[in-house]
Amino acid sequence: MTTPPDPPVSKPETFGHEPFEYDGVPICTRCYTTSVRCSLDAFEVPRRSTVRLPVPWPCTSAVVLGLVPRPAV
């Protein structure tokens, strides 16, 4: 009886979680966080706006997917 050969080693699936350098800071190309900002306009009417902010690399998903080593605790 022979043993089957080892399967080829392939790159893990990233699901879009890859580092991208923006203004000298690595961020995740897929992840973002949402920030809600509230203010008053010139007539003191409350206004609400939503801003999407980047997530620094490595994101939590990249750690869980095994794309980067887990940080030491």
Buried (B, 14 or more C-beta within 10 A) or exposed (E): EEEEEEEEEEEEEEEEBBBEEEEEEEBBBBBBEEEEEEEEEEEEEEEEEEEEEBBEBBBEBBBEBEBBEEEEE
